[in-house]
Amino acid sequence: MTSKQDIIVAGGGRVGLQTARLLADRDNDVTIIESDPDVVDTIADEWIATVIRGDATTPEILQQAGVPDADAIAALTGHSGLNLAVCLVATEINPEIRTVTRIEEATGEAYTEFVDAVVFPEHAGARVAANEIVGSDVQTLADVTGTLDVMQIRVREGAPAAGKTLSAVRFPSGTLVVSGEEGERIAKSDTVLEPGKRYVVAVEPDVADEVMNLLRG
């Protein structure tokens, strides 16, 4: 089973590019829309995502980027009004698409009735933005633990570790399962990793992919 999603990132600046890298590293299909030709060339040279040059508020550009079939769009330019416009146009094209917009924290509450999630990357970091884009099955405590990821992960049905006790799963060194299901108690060797339940897990970056494969498949 896979959690790969088709995701569009509007804005190829620092925040957009960092977020796109994280999403691509998690095996998602990422398309970036960027209007600056120099930025487009830089991103294209990195081969991290499909890049489309154009105005992300234009329906034709959003169609070209694949909005009708995409799972999510994240508007991460430095302009809050532009980001909201991108999400609203995308929703007109695909009412089922998940919309995430970057805004200034002071005006955040005003945007929540129009989009699925708002992010403040200047404060939270690209990892939080990436997690909001793909949804809430995996949530990271970022910018608090350095390079260590502390995540709340929902175990997926059919994953290698699903239905097994912690003692029966060979997690890589650099992994610590902190909580039992839904964070109600400390995890022990006989804690069962039940499909559909969430567990708090701390992982070092170099083993994160292996841990995600065990818990998510």
N, CA, C and O of each residue as an XYZ file, in Angstrom:
868
protein
N       0.846     -1.197      0.000
C       0.000      0.000      0.000
C       0.882      1.249      0.000
O       2.001      1.225      0.512
N       0.366      2.351     -0.584
C       1.166      3.562     -0.662
C       0.334      4.783     -0.309
O      -0.880      4.802     -0.516
N       0.987      5.785      0.216
C       0.294      7.026      0.551
C       0.680      8.126     -0.430
O       0.488      9.308     -0.143
N       1.223      7.747     -1.590
C       1.655      8.740     -2.575
C       0.477      9.599     -3.012
O      -0.618      9.096     -3.260
N       0.721     10.909     -3.103
C      -0.303     11.841     -3.539
C       0.224     12.706     -4.674
O       1.431     12.900     -4.821
N      -0.705     13.220     -5.472
C      -0.373     14.205     -6.499
C      -0.589     15.582     -5.890
O      -1.715     15.944     -5.548
N       0.486     16.351     -5.755
C       0.435     17.617     -5.029
C       1.000     18.741     -5.892
O       2.021     18.582     -6.561
N       0.317     19.868     -5.861
C       0.759     21.055     -6.595
C       1.199     22.107     -5.587
O       0.480     22.399     -4.632
N       2.373     22.670     -5.801
C       2.879     23.747     -4.951
C       2.960     25.011     -5.796
O       3.691     25.059     -6.786
N       2.219     26.020     -5.407
C       2.272     27.306     -6.097
C       3.274     28.197     -5.374
O       3.065     28.584     -4.224
N       4.359     28.515     -6.061
C       5.418     29.327     -5.462
C       6.682     28.520     -5.283
O       6.718     27.568     -4.502
N       7.725     28.902     -6.010
C       8.979     28.156     -5.956
C      10.070     28.866     -5.177
O      11.254     28.591     -5.373
N       9.680     29.782     -4.291
C      10.654     30.451     -3.446
C      11.178     29.534     -2.357
O      11.014     28.317     -2.434
N      11.810     30.114     -1.339
C      12.445     29.304     -0.300
C      11.462     28.356      0.384
O      11.739     27.164      0.517
N      10.320     28.880      0.814
C       9.345     28.043      1.511
C       8.770     26.983      0.581
O       8.704     25.806      0.937
N       8.354     27.404     -0.612
C       7.778     26.449     -1.558
C       8.749     25.367     -1.958
O       8.381     24.196     -2.051
N      10.000     25.757     -2.197
C      10.993     24.784     -2.636
C      11.342     23.797     -1.530
O      11.467     22.599     -1.788
N      11.502     24.286     -0.298
C      11.797     23.382      0.813
C      10.651     22.400      1.039
O      10.875     21.216      1.289
N       9.427     22.902      0.948
C       8.263     22.043      1.130
C       8.179     21.011      0.012
O       7.897     19.840      0.263
N       8.425     21.447     -1.219
C       8.383     20.531     -2.356
C       9.432     19.424     -2.211
O       9.166     18.269     -2.541
N      10.621     19.779     -1.718
C      11.662     18.771     -1.506
C      11.194     17.705     -0.516
O      11.362     16.508     -0.752
N      10.604     18.154      0.596
C      10.123     17.202      1.602
C       9.037     16.297      1.032
O       9.044     15.088      1.267
N       8.112     16.878      0.288
C       7.029     16.087     -0.297
C       7.569     15.075     -1.301
O       7.122     13.928     -1.338
N       8.537     15.507     -2.119
C       9.140     14.592     -3.094
C       9.924     13.487     -2.397
O       9.905     12.338     -2.840
N      10.613     13.827     -1.307
C      11.365     12.826     -0.547
C      10.447     11.774      0.050
O      10.865     10.641      0.285
N       9.189     12.149      0.296
C       8.207     11.212      0.841
C       7.476     10.461     -0.272
O       6.439      9.840     -0.039
N       8.028     10.526     -1.476
C       7.536      9.765     -2.621
C       6.208     10.273     -3.160
O       5.446      9.505     -3.747
N       5.921     11.554     -2.971
C       4.747     12.148     -3.591
C       5.113     12.680     -4.975
O       6.273     13.001     -5.232
N       4.134     12.772     -5.858
C       4.322     13.399     -7.159
C       4.055     14.891     -7.005
O       2.936     15.289     -6.683
N       5.072     15.716     -7.231
C       4.979     17.147     -6.952
C       5.119     17.947     -8.242
O       6.001     17.684     -9.060
N       4.242     18.917     -8.406
C       4.328     19.883     -9.500
C       4.420     21.280     -8.899
O       3.618     21.643     -8.040
N       5.400     22.064     -9.350
C       5.576     23.425     -8.862
C       5.160     24.409     -9.946
O       5.532     24.264    -11.110
N       4.383     25.412     -9.549
C       4.047     26.516    -10.450
C       4.805     27.751     -9.981
O       4.716     28.133     -8.814
N       5.547     28.370    -10.887
C       6.372     29.534    -10.536
C       6.411     30.481    -11.730
O       6.562     30.040    -12.869
N       6.275     31.779    -11.472
C       6.237     32.762    -12.554
C       7.603     33.314    -12.934
O       7.783     33.795    -14.053
N       8.572     33.252    -12.017
C       9.905     33.808    -12.279
C      10.730     32.821    -13.109
O      10.998     31.711    -12.648
N      11.137     33.202    -14.320
C      11.873     32.257    -15.186
C      13.199     31.797    -14.598
O      13.598     30.653    -14.817
N      13.892     32.658    -13.857
C      15.160     32.260    -13.254
C      14.943     31.203    -12.174
O      15.715     30.251    -12.057
N      13.887     31.382    -11.392
C      13.567     30.389    -10.362
C      13.160     29.078    -11.007
O      13.531     28.005    -10.530
N      12.396     29.159    -12.093
C      11.980     27.948    -12.813
C      13.201     27.174    -13.282
O      13.255     25.952    -13.136
N      14.179     27.868    -13.842
C      15.395     27.205    -14.323
C      16.157     26.543    -13.178
O      16.671     25.434    -13.327
N      16.229     27.224    -12.038
C      16.939     26.666    -10.881
C      16.266     25.395    -10.384
O      16.935     24.401    -10.103
N      14.941     25.429    -10.277
C      14.207     24.252     -9.810
C      14.340     23.114    -10.809
O      14.546     21.964    -10.421
N      14.224     23.428    -12.087
C      14.322     22.393    -13.123
C      15.671     21.697    -13.088
O      15.764     20.498    -13.353
N      16.717     22.446    -12.760
C      18.053     21.857    -12.687
C      18.175     20.854    -11.545
O      19.019     19.958    -11.599
N      17.345     20.991    -10.511
C      17.418     20.081     -9.373
C      16.676     18.768     -9.613
O      16.929     17.788     -8.913
N      15.781     18.728    -10.571
C      15.033     17.510    -10.899
C      14.220     16.970     -9.722
O      14.065     15.757     -9.576
N      13.703     17.865     -8.888
C      12.923     17.371     -7.748
C      11.434     17.323     -8.056
O      10.675     16.672     -7.338
N      11.007     18.004     -9.114
C       9.574     18.074     -9.379
C       9.346     18.563    -10.805
O      10.246     19.110    -11.442
N       8.135     18.355    -11.286
C       7.718     18.973    -12.533
C       7.517     20.469    -12.273
O       6.925     20.850    -11.263
N       8.004     21.307    -13.174
C       7.914     22.751    -12.981
C       7.163     23.373    -14.152
O       7.470     23.109    -15.314
N       6.169     24.208    -13.824
C       5.400     24.913    -14.838
C       5.572     26.406    -14.611
O       5.353     26.902    -13.505
N       5.963     27.121    -15.659
C       6.117     28.567    -15.549
C       4.782     29.235    -15.861
O       4.186     28.989    -16.909
N       4.316     30.087    -14.937
C       3.072     30.784    -15.193
C       2.451     31.349    -13.930
O       2.991     31.206    -12.833
N       1.322     31.984    -14.101
C       0.561     32.593    -13.015
C      -0.384     31.554    -12.435
O      -1.282     31.077    -13.130
N      -0.192     31.199    -11.168
C      -0.967     30.118    -10.558
C      -2.421     30.508    -10.298
O      -3.222     29.649     -9.930
N      -2.782     31.773    -10.479
C      -4.188     32.152    -10.336
C      -4.944     31.982    -11.647
O      -6.158     32.178    -11.692
N      -4.242     31.623    -12.708
C      -4.862     31.470    -14.021
C      -5.414     30.060    -14.181
O      -4.665     29.097    -14.019
N      -6.696     29.906    -14.492
C      -7.274     28.570    -14.637
C      -6.537     27.680    -15.631
O      -6.396     26.478    -15.409
N      -6.069     28.271    -16.723
C      -5.367     27.475    -17.727
C      -4.081     26.871    -17.159
O      -3.754     25.718    -17.441
N      -3.354     27.654    -16.357
C      -2.119     27.144    -15.746
C      -2.446     26.057    -14.732
O      -1.753     25.041    -14.675
N      -3.483     26.251    -13.939
C      -3.872     25.234    -12.956
C      -4.328     23.957    -13.659
O      -4.047     22.854    -13.188
N      -5.024     24.100    -14.776
C      -5.405     22.910    -15.554
C      -4.162     22.184    -16.044
O      -4.074     20.959    -15.955
N      -3.194     22.950    -16.566
C      -1.955     22.355    -17.055
C      -1.197     21.646    -15.951
O      -0.560     20.619    -16.191
N      -1.261     22.190    -14.730
C      -0.559     21.587    -13.598
C      -1.236     20.323    -13.089
O      -0.653     19.566    -12.314
N      -2.474     20.099    -13.530
C      -3.157     18.869    -13.133
C      -4.117     19.001    -11.975
O      -4.410     18.014    -11.299
N      -4.620     20.216    -11.730
C      -5.546     20.421    -10.617
C      -6.779     19.512    -10.672
O      -7.223     19.050     -9.621
N      -7.354     19.234    -11.853
C      -8.559     18.396    -11.866
C      -8.378     17.024    -11.215
O      -9.340     16.462    -10.689
N      -7.165     16.481    -11.242
C      -6.926     15.149    -10.684
C      -6.014     15.158     -9.460
O      -5.683     14.098     -8.930
N      -5.605     16.340     -9.008
C      -4.650     16.427     -7.895
C      -5.339     16.180     -6.555
O      -6.539     16.407     -6.396
N      -4.535     15.703     -5.590
C      -5.042     15.493     -4.234
C      -5.006     16.770     -3.413
O      -5.874     16.991     -2.568
N      -4.003     17.617     -3.655
C      -3.852     18.822     -2.827
C      -3.117     19.897     -3.606
O      -2.336     19.615     -4.515
N      -3.388     21.142     -3.223
C      -2.627     22.280     -3.736
C      -2.235     23.149     -2.555
O      -3.051     23.419     -1.674
N      -0.984     23.586     -2.539
C      -0.478     24.454     -1.481
C       0.025     25.740     -2.114
O       0.946     25.717     -2.930
N      -0.574     26.854     -1.741
C      -0.153     28.157     -2.246
C       0.815     28.750     -1.234
O       0.410     29.173     -0.152
N       2.100     28.780     -1.591
C       3.145     29.123     -0.637
C       3.998     30.306     -1.096
O       5.177     30.391     -0.752
N       3.409     31.216     -1.868
C       4.131     32.422     -2.239
C       4.202     33.349     -1.022
O       3.631     33.055      0.028
N       4.899     34.454     -1.175
C       5.020     35.406     -0.072
C       3.874     36.391      0.023
O       3.952     37.355      0.784
N       2.796     36.165     -0.744
C       1.678     37.105     -0.781
C       0.388     36.391     -0.387
O      -0.111     35.540     -1.124
N      -0.147     36.746      0.787
C      -1.314     36.053      1.326
C      -2.525     36.124      0.402
O      -3.204     35.119      0.196
N      -2.803     37.299     -0.153
C      -3.952     37.450     -1.033
C      -3.841     36.593     -2.276
O      -4.817     35.977     -2.706
N      -2.650     36.556     -2.853
C      -2.412     35.716     -4.023
C      -2.623     34.245     -3.682
O      -3.230     33.500     -4.452
N      -2.117     33.837     -2.521
C      -2.263     32.434     -2.110
C      -3.724     32.040     -1.972
O      -4.125     30.959     -2.403
N      -4.514     32.913     -1.373
C      -5.940     32.624     -1.222
C      -6.606     32.515     -2.587
O      -7.427     31.625     -2.808
N      -6.260     33.414     -3.503
C      -6.841     33.387     -4.849
C      -6.531     32.078     -5.553
O      -7.395     31.503     -6.216
N      -5.294     31.603     -5.410
C      -4.909     30.330     -6.027
C      -5.790     29.199     -5.519
O      -6.280     28.386     -6.302
N      -5.989     29.148     -4.205
C      -6.789     28.072     -3.609
C      -8.247     28.154     -4.033
O      -8.879     27.127     -4.284
N      -8.786     29.362     -4.114
C     -10.186     29.516     -4.506
C     -10.411     29.092     -5.957
O     -11.405     28.436     -6.269
N      -9.487     29.470     -6.841
C      -9.613     29.068     -8.246
C      -9.463     27.551     -8.372
O     -10.195     26.917     -9.131
N      -8.525     26.972     -7.637
C      -8.318     25.520     -7.679
C      -9.568     24.779     -7.215
O      -9.920     23.740     -7.774
N     -10.239     25.309     -6.196
C     -11.452     24.670     -5.689
C     -12.584     24.734     -6.706
O     -13.401     23.817     -6.793
N     -12.631     25.821     -7.475
C     -13.637     25.908     -8.540
C     -13.415     24.820     -9.584
O     -14.372     24.266    -10.124
N     -12.156     24.520     -9.862
C     -11.834     23.501    -10.860
C     -12.047     22.094    -10.300
O     -12.573     21.217    -10.985
N     -11.636     21.893     -9.055
C     -11.732     20.582     -8.415
C     -12.218     20.758     -6.978
O     -11.410     21.000     -6.082
N     -13.533     20.638     -6.743
C     -14.087     20.863     -5.399
C     -13.549     19.914     -4.337
O     -13.661     20.203     -3.146
N     -12.965     18.780     -4.745
C     -12.479     17.788     -3.784
C     -11.018     18.004     -3.390
O     -10.515     17.322     -2.497
N     -10.335     18.938     -4.041
C      -8.904     19.119     -3.781
C      -8.687     19.715     -2.388
O      -9.450     20.577     -1.950
N      -7.642     19.251     -1.697
C      -7.287     19.823     -0.392
C      -6.502     21.102     -0.639
O      -5.566     21.113     -1.438
N      -6.876     22.177      0.041
C      -6.238     23.470     -0.172
C      -5.515     23.927      1.089
O      -6.076     23.925      2.185
N      -4.256     24.316      0.907
C      -3.430     24.804      2.004
C      -2.811     26.119      1.555
O      -2.242     26.204      0.466
N      -2.922     27.139      2.390
C      -2.385     28.439      2.002
C      -1.440     28.984      3.054
O      -1.657     28.818      4.255
N      -0.395     29.631      2.588
C       0.556     30.325      3.455
C       0.052     31.743      3.673
O      -0.238     32.459      2.715
N      -0.051     32.145      4.929
C      -0.543     33.483      5.228
C       0.268     34.107      6.352
O       1.092     33.451      6.990
N       0.015     35.389      6.577
C       0.606     36.064      7.713
C      -0.176     35.671      8.959
O      -1.407     35.648      8.933
N       0.507     35.368     10.029
C      -0.143     34.844     11.233
C      -1.220     35.783     11.769
O      -2.229     35.323     12.303
N      -1.021     37.063     11.637
C      -1.966     38.030     12.196
C      -3.346     37.940     11.560
O      -4.342     38.291     12.192
N      -3.416     37.474     10.311
C      -4.693     37.410      9.611
C      -5.181     35.987      9.418
O      -6.110     35.742      8.647
N      -4.559     35.051     10.114
C      -4.825     33.639      9.881
C      -6.260     33.206     10.018
O      -6.772     32.493      9.154
N      -6.931     33.618     11.087
C      -8.273     33.140     11.348
C      -9.249     33.534     10.242
O     -10.226     32.824      9.999
N      -8.996     34.654      9.572
C      -9.913     35.127      8.542
C      -9.940     34.219      7.314
O     -10.872     34.288      6.513
N      -8.931     33.375      7.163
C      -8.815     32.562      5.959
C      -9.394     31.163      6.118
O      -9.619     30.473      5.123
N      -9.638     30.738      7.345
C      -9.960     29.329      7.570
C     -11.298     28.898      7.000
O     -11.519     27.701      6.814
N     -12.197     29.827      6.718
C     -13.478     29.415      6.140
C     -13.364     29.180      4.638
O     -14.291     28.653      4.023
N     -12.242     29.564      4.046
C     -12.079     29.433      2.604
C     -11.156     28.295      2.184
O     -11.243     27.822      1.051
N     -10.274     27.846      3.074
C      -9.305     26.800      2.732
C      -9.309     25.725      3.808
O      -9.837     25.932      4.901
N      -8.714     24.569      3.491
C      -8.687     23.452      4.437
C      -7.685     23.663      5.558
O      -7.913     23.217      6.682
N      -6.576     24.339      5.268
C      -5.561     24.551      6.303
C      -4.747     25.782      5.973
O      -4.546     26.115      4.805
N      -4.272     26.465      7.029
C      -3.369     27.583      6.854
C      -2.058     27.257      7.549
O      -2.043     26.565      8.567
N      -0.950     27.759      6.995
C       0.363     27.518      7.587
C       1.117     28.825      7.683
O       0.898     29.753      6.904
N       2.006     28.877      8.651
C       2.848     30.040      8.872
C       4.294     29.581      8.789
O       4.968     29.510      9.817
N       4.793     29.267      7.597
C       6.108     28.638      7.472
C       7.255     29.432      8.062
O       8.261     28.844      8.458
N       7.136     30.757      8.135
C       8.232     31.529      8.711
C       8.450     31.135     10.174
O       9.554     31.270     10.700
N       7.401     30.654     10.820
C       7.494     30.256     12.222
C       7.581     28.739     12.367
O       8.319     28.241     13.217
N       6.842     28.009     11.554
C       6.687     26.572     11.771
C       7.672     25.727     10.986
O       7.992     24.617     11.412
N       8.162     26.212      9.859
C       9.081     25.420      9.065
C       8.380     24.613      7.990
O       7.170     24.397      8.046
N       9.157     24.169      7.006
C       8.594     23.473      5.850
C       7.996     22.128      6.217
O       7.070     21.669      5.549
N       8.504     21.478      7.274
C       7.952     20.166      7.637
C       6.493     20.267      8.051
O       5.683     19.409      7.703
N       6.160     21.315      8.792
C       4.771     21.507      9.186
C       3.911     21.771      7.956
O       2.807     21.237      7.841
N       4.411     22.590      7.041
C       3.672     22.860      5.807
C       3.438     21.572      5.036
O       2.329     21.326      4.563
N       4.475     20.743      4.901
C       4.342     19.484      4.172
C       3.320     18.574      4.821
O       2.537     17.928      4.125
N       3.314     18.512      6.139
C       2.363     17.643      6.835
C       0.925     18.131      6.673
O       0.007     17.319      6.551
N       0.721     19.449      6.670
C      -0.618     19.977      6.457
C      -1.107     19.661      5.042
O      -2.293     19.405      4.835
N      -0.193     19.678      4.070
C      -0.570     19.451      2.684
C      -1.073     18.034      2.474
O      -2.085     17.829      1.805
N      -0.374     17.048      3.040
C      -0.761     15.656      2.809
C      -1.871     15.201      3.732
O      -2.402     14.105      3.552
N      -2.238     16.010      4.718
C      -3.304     15.610      5.632
C      -2.767     15.331      7.016
O      -1.621     15.660      7.321
N      -3.587     14.727      7.854
C      -3.269     14.644      9.278
C      -2.877     13.256      9.759
O      -2.772     13.054     10.969
N      -2.659     12.301      8.884
C      -2.282     10.962      9.342
C      -0.897     10.940      9.955
O      -0.609     10.091     10.799
N      -0.032     11.859      9.545
C       1.301     11.980     10.135
C       1.510     13.439     10.498
O       1.409     14.306      9.630
N       1.798     13.731     11.757
C       2.025     15.090     12.205
C       3.374     15.167     12.892
O       3.696     14.331     13.736
N       4.176     16.184     12.527
C       5.524     16.325     13.051
C       5.621     17.506     14.005
O       5.043     18.562     13.747
N       6.356     17.336     15.120
C       6.690     18.459     15.978
C       7.996     19.023     15.445
O       9.069     18.485     15.714
N       7.902     20.101     14.694
C       9.078     20.634     14.009
C       9.629     21.841     14.747
O       8.935     22.494     15.526
N      10.908     22.119     14.477
C      11.591     23.281     15.027
C      11.634     23.286     16.552
O      11.828     24.336     17.165
N      11.456     22.134     17.157
C      11.548     21.994     18.601
C      12.607     20.965     18.953
O      13.299     21.100     19.962
N      12.733     19.951     18.136
C      13.604     18.815     18.431
C      14.812     18.742     17.512
O      15.408     17.673     17.381
N      15.193     19.838     16.871
C      16.347     19.801     15.977
C      16.073     18.906     14.785
O      15.035     19.031     14.134
N      17.011     17.991     14.493
C      16.818     17.090     13.360
C      16.005     15.861     13.729
O      15.587     15.110     12.848
N      15.775     15.645     15.014
C      14.969     14.511     15.451
C      13.505     14.772     15.129
O      12.980     15.840     15.442
N      12.840     13.796     14.501
C      11.419     13.918     14.216
C      10.619     13.211     15.298
O      10.857     12.039     15.589
N       9.667     13.926     15.892
C       8.716     13.323     16.820
C       7.361     13.395     16.140
O       6.808     14.481     15.964
N       6.825     12.248     15.756
C       5.634     12.210     14.919
C       4.512     11.439     15.586
O       4.740     10.516     16.368
N       3.299     11.839     15.257
C       2.137     11.040     15.606
C       1.701     10.341     14.328
O       1.286     10.995     13.371
N       1.792      9.020     14.309
C       1.583      8.255     13.090
C       0.390      7.320     13.254
O       0.278      6.610     14.253
N      -0.492      7.327     12.269
C      -1.600      6.386     12.245
C      -1.144      5.112     11.516
O      -0.710      5.179     10.366
N      -1.239      3.974     12.173
C      -0.820      2.697     11.579
C      -1.812      2.302     10.484
O      -3.023      2.311     10.703
N      -1.301      1.963      9.333
C      -2.164      1.632      8.201
C      -2.431      0.125      8.145
O      -1.542     -0.689      8.394
N      -3.668     -0.220      7.815
C      -4.052     -1.623      7.624
C      -3.154     -2.256      6.566
O      -2.985     -1.704      5.479
N      -2.587     -3.400      6.881
C      -1.736     -4.104      5.930
C      -0.272     -3.729      5.994
O       0.547     -4.341      5.309
N       0.086     -2.721      6.816
C       1.496     -2.351      6.973
C       2.245     -3.478      7.683
O       1.628     -4.245      8.422
N       3.567     -3.599      7.478
C       4.328     -4.699      8.084
C       4.180     -4.807      9.596
O       4.198     -5.914     10.134
N       4.035     -3.684     10.293
C       3.958     -3.725     11.750
C       2.531     -3.799     12.283
O       2.331     -3.984     13.484
N       1.539     -3.657     11.411
C       0.150     -3.602     11.842
C      -0.265     -4.887     12.556
O      -0.048     -5.988     12.049
N      -0.864     -4.735     13.738
C      -1.361     -5.875     14.495
C      -0.322     -6.602     15.323
O      -0.639     -7.593     15.981
N       0.910     -6.129     15.301
C       1.989     -6.793     16.032
C       2.341     -6.021     17.300
O       2.073     -4.825     17.407
N       2.942     -6.719     18.252
C       3.437     -6.046     19.453
C       4.777     -5.385     19.132
O       5.448     -5.750     18.167
N       5.153     -4.405     19.959
C       6.433     -3.737     19.738
C       7.595     -4.720     19.779
O       8.551     -4.592     19.013
N       7.513     -5.694     20.666
C       8.611     -6.661     20.790
C       8.755     -7.529     19.546
O       9.811     -8.118     19.318
N       7.696     -7.611     18.739
C       7.727     -8.461     17.547
C       8.158     -7.701     16.290
O       8.357     -8.303     15.234
N       8.300     -6.378     16.407
C       8.671     -5.559     15.247
C      10.129     -5.146     15.371
O      10.547     -4.646     16.415
N      10.890     -5.350     14.331
C      12.313     -5.005     14.341
C      12.503     -3.574     13.830
O      12.863     -3.355     12.673
N      12.255     -2.611     14.713
C      12.486     -1.220     14.356
C      13.994     -0.970     14.286
O      14.757     -1.560     15.051
N      14.425     -0.091     13.367
C      15.862      0.219     13.261
C      16.352      0.995     14.479
O      15.578      1.669     15.157
N      17.643      0.887     14.739
C      18.258      1.691     15.791
C      18.032      3.167     15.477
O      18.169      3.588     14.328
N      17.687      3.955     16.497
C      17.362      5.351     16.266
C      15.864      5.574     16.249
O      15.393      6.624     15.814
N      15.096      4.568     16.733
C      13.641      4.660     16.788
C      13.166      4.466     18.219
O      13.677      3.599     18.929
N      12.196      5.262     18.651
C      11.587      5.082     19.963
C      10.086      5.300     19.827
O       9.638      6.405     19.524
N       9.310      4.240     20.054
C       7.857      4.369     20.093
C       7.499      4.846     21.493
O       7.719      4.132     22.472
N       6.948      6.051     21.588
C       6.767      6.709     22.878
C       5.444      6.349     23.537
O       5.398      6.062     24.733
N       4.369      6.365     22.757
C       3.052      6.203     23.370
C       2.323      4.976     22.848
O       2.616      4.459     21.770
N       1.358      4.524     23.654
C       0.414      3.529     23.190
C      -0.608      4.206     22.300
O      -0.438      5.368     21.929
N      -1.685      3.482     21.950
C      -2.662      4.011     21.008
C      -3.260      5.324     21.478
O      -3.633      5.481     22.641
N      -3.342      6.271     20.533
C      -3.928      7.584     20.748
C      -3.261      8.382     21.863
O      -3.859      9.321     22.389
N      -2.015      8.020     22.237
C      -1.265      8.792     23.216
C      -1.779      8.695     24.629
O      -1.527      9.587     25.439
N      -2.501      7.624     24.950
C      -3.116      7.512     26.274
C      -2.186      6.938     27.334
O      -2.420      7.134     28.526
N      -1.129      6.227     26.919
C      -0.206      5.650     27.898
C       1.155      5.440     27.247
O       1.275      5.468     26.022
N       2.168      5.231     28.062
C       3.511      4.985     27.545
C       3.554      3.602     26.886
O       3.002      2.636     27.411
N       4.210      3.525     25.744
C       4.312      2.248     25.034
C       5.230      1.287     25.780
O       6.235      1.690     26.364
N       4.860     -0.007     25.747
C       5.657     -1.066     26.358
C       5.889     -2.162     25.335
O       5.362     -2.104     24.224
N       6.665     -3.146     25.702
C       7.005     -4.210     24.752
C       5.777     -4.975     24.266
O       5.776     -5.509     23.157
N       4.713     -5.031     25.108
C       3.511     -5.768     24.701
C       2.448     -4.861     24.073
O       1.327     -5.301     23.820
N       2.806     -3.582     23.820
C       1.879     -2.676     23.145
C       1.632     -3.168     21.719
O       2.573     -3.423     20.968
N       0.361     -3.299     21.359
C       0.002     -3.758     20.020
C      -0.205     -2.548     19.105
O      -0.913     -1.604     19.457
N       0.416     -2.591     17.941
C       0.288     -1.515     16.963
C      -0.964     -1.778     16.123
O      -0.899     -2.425     15.078
N      -2.082     -1.277     16.587
C      -3.368     -1.589     15.974
C      -3.630     -0.709     14.751
O      -3.450      0.507     14.816
N      -4.052     -1.311     13.640
C      -4.368     -0.526     12.441
C      -5.423      0.533     12.735
O      -6.404      0.267     13.430
N      -5.217      1.727     12.204
C      -6.151      2.819     12.397
C      -5.902      3.638     13.642
O      -6.509      4.696     13.804
N      -5.022      3.181     14.536
C      -4.711      3.910     15.756
C      -3.438      4.734     15.558
O      -2.608      4.428     14.702
N      -3.304      5.788     16.374
C      -2.148      6.675     16.283
C      -1.166      6.394     17.417
O      -1.560      6.059     18.534
N       0.120      6.538     17.105
C       1.185      6.328     18.088
C       2.221      7.436     17.929
O       2.527      7.854     16.812
N       2.758      7.908     19.051
C       3.825      8.905     19.011
C       5.151      8.174     18.871
O       5.475      7.289     19.662
N       5.913      8.557     17.853
C       7.172      7.877     17.533
C       8.268      8.921     17.335
O       8.064      9.907     16.626
N       9.414      8.712     17.950
C      10.587      9.562     17.742
C      11.575      8.813     16.853
O      11.898      7.656     17.119
N      12.053      9.470     15.802
C      12.970      8.815     14.877
C      14.099      9.749     14.484
O      13.912     10.962     14.393
N      15.267      9.178     14.253
C      16.373      9.934     13.671
C      16.167     10.007     12.163
O      15.623      9.070     11.578
N      16.587     11.097     11.517
C      16.276     11.312     10.100
C      16.688     10.177      9.175
O      15.979      9.885      8.212
N      17.826      9.526      9.447
C      18.311      8.517      8.508
C      17.521      7.209      8.562
O      17.717      6.346      7.706
N      16.636      7.040      9.546
C      15.827      5.816      9.604
C      14.340      6.128      9.449
O      13.508      5.229      9.568
N      13.995      7.389      9.188
C      12.586      7.784      9.116
C      11.832      7.017      8.036
O      10.704      6.580      8.262
N      12.442      6.850      6.868
C      11.767      6.153      5.778
C      11.480      4.700      6.144
O      10.406      4.186      5.834
N      12.425      4.037      6.797
C      12.235      2.643      7.182
C      11.108      2.503      8.202
O      10.303      1.574      8.133
N      11.063      3.441      9.151
C      10.003      3.412     10.168
C       8.647      3.665      9.529
O       7.671      2.990      9.854
N       8.579      4.639      8.616
C       7.323      4.914      7.940
C       6.855      3.704      7.138
O       5.657      3.429      7.081
N       7.778      2.984      6.522
C       7.398      1.793      5.773
C       6.818      0.718      6.688
O       5.862      0.035      6.321
N       7.398      0.569      7.881
C       6.890     -0.431      8.817
C       5.485     -0.094      9.310
O       4.659     -0.987      9.502
N       5.219      1.189      9.511
C       3.945      1.595     10.095
C       2.889      1.977      9.063
O       1.690      1.884      9.326
N       3.342      2.407      7.890
C       2.399      2.880      6.879
C       2.369      2.020      5.631
O       1.398      2.055      4.874
N       3.446      1.231      5.405
C       3.491      0.382      4.238
C       3.910      1.117      2.974
O       3.989      0.512      1.905
